[in-house]
Amino acid sequence: MQLFRPTYEVEECVEAVRKVLSSGWTGQGPQCKQFEESWSAFTKAKYSHFLNSATAALHIAVRMLDLPKGSNILTTPLTFVSTNAAILYEGHTPVFVDVNERDLSLSFDDFKIKAEESCARSALWVHYGGQVSLEFWKMLESKREDFAVIEDCAHASGAYYPDGSRVGSRSDTTSCFSFQAVKNLPTFDSGVICLSSLAMHERAKRLAWLGIDKDTFTRTNTSQNELYKWYYQVSELGWKYNGNDVAAAIANVQLKYLDRDNQVRREIYQCYKKNFEGQSPIALVAHSLESAHHLLVIRVKNRDEVIAALKAEGIAPGVHYLPNYEFPVFRPFYKRGSCPVSEKISSEIISLPNHLQLIRSDIDRVCDLVIRSAK
Ligand SMILES: Cc1ncc(COP(=O)(O)O)c(C=O)c1O
């Protein structure tokens, strides 16, 4: 039994990709544009730009903070490497904030302490497992207007904020989503950055296309001056982070099913929750109804034994994540003991199978094994 397993609307995706291949335009083009419009309509984000990954989105977002090299940025240790890589790509310093025990998102109390100690003026906040923590909400409500927040929404496609609005819709943050193969909206690899100002949107587009001021599709199809269709300028160096129409065609199909799929994830979570009720050695990481339920995480004291018991029965658990300060590239930015909750829970967390093809008996079997092996 796999930990994650993407579910594609295969026939519809194949038909959409077939059309793209037949059209003769597979690069960044009309499918990307259509997805950007649909994603903005879905999330109520003001501007969306389709990219090759959330890693690209995060890197662009950090660049657009326009901070002097070596600036402190508050972040979580409990994330995929991409989040903190984006900080290092730009020569800045990750300041690790501790997580809260309830939902493993950042702790707002520690956030305030680390913000004051480091004088950081910006933060990267991961919606761990697909839900927006109330800690994030408290942080937003109390933050100064000039404090910049980037939301890492890689797990949170289709999730809602506590006020019922869709994640990605805020005008005071930049949001980065992943449509990598096992995410809630699976393509093969792609992502999107959501921005609230036209100037930022235009700059993000340039940064994602080597700094070039016009994408090739627009240049080819809308240039007034036939003789100068080839002409463009580069005033700030960017990267090759653009999305393409093959990925966008799949994303356009999958987006139609995102809410339906997230509802199935919600039901899967409820099954796990019911099965683990009253099982005191097992602590299920709590999710609210607004969550996108990307990860299903439990904590047990004998993590390695439980993993071994699951593996022996052909079930593939995961660990999200090894705290990033354990990796040599991030270690110099961490003082042991400064994130005690993260240090404690990192040897207790297990991600259990969580995907749309699980049936009730799969969940019961996983739970039964966990209950029998957890101490
Ligand atoms: C929390 C988090 N941030 C960022 C990323 C990067 O996403 P992508 O693979 O689209 O670059 C991931 C991917 O797993 C992730 O889990």
The ligand as a Tripos MOL2 file, in Angstrom:
@<TRIPOS>MOLECULE
LIG
   16    16     1     0     0
SMALL
NO_CHARGES

@<TRIPOS>ATOM
      1 C1          6.0940   22.1020    2.0950 C.3       1 LIG1
      2 C2          6.6080   22.0320    0.6840 C.ar      1 LIG1
      3 N1          7.0890   23.1450    0.1180 N.ar      1 LIG1
      4 C3          7.5490   23.1490   -1.1480 C.ar      1 LIG1
      5 C4          7.5550   22.0060   -1.9080 C.ar      1 LIG1
      6 C5          8.1070   22.0360   -3.2940 C.3       1 LIG1
      7 O1          7.1460   21.7580   -4.2530 O.3       1 LIG1
      8 P1          7.5750   21.4090   -5.7380 P.3       1 LIG1
      9 O2          7.9050   19.9570   -5.7800 O.co2     1 LIG1
     10 O3          6.3750   21.7520   -6.5710 O.co2     1 LIG1
     11 O4          8.7460   22.2490   -6.0650 O.co2     1 LIG1
     12 C6          7.0520   20.8180   -1.3630 C.ar      1 LIG1
     13 C7          7.0500   19.5830   -2.1570 C.2       1 LIG1
     14 O5          6.9220   18.4820   -1.6890 O.2       1 LIG1
     15 C8          6.5740   20.8250   -0.0300 C.ar      1 LIG1
     16 O6          6.1000   19.7140    0.5490 O.3       1 LIG1
@<TRIPOS>BOND
     1     1     2 1
     2     2     3 ar
     3     2    15 ar
     4     3     4 ar
     5     4     5 ar
     6     5     6 1
     7     5    12 ar
     8     6     7 1
     9     7     8 1
    10     8     9 2
    11     8    10 1
    12     8    11 1
    13    12    13 1
    14    12    15 ar
    15    13    14 2
    16    15    16 1
@<TRIPOS>SUBSTRUCTURE
     1 LIG1         1 GROUP 0 **** ****
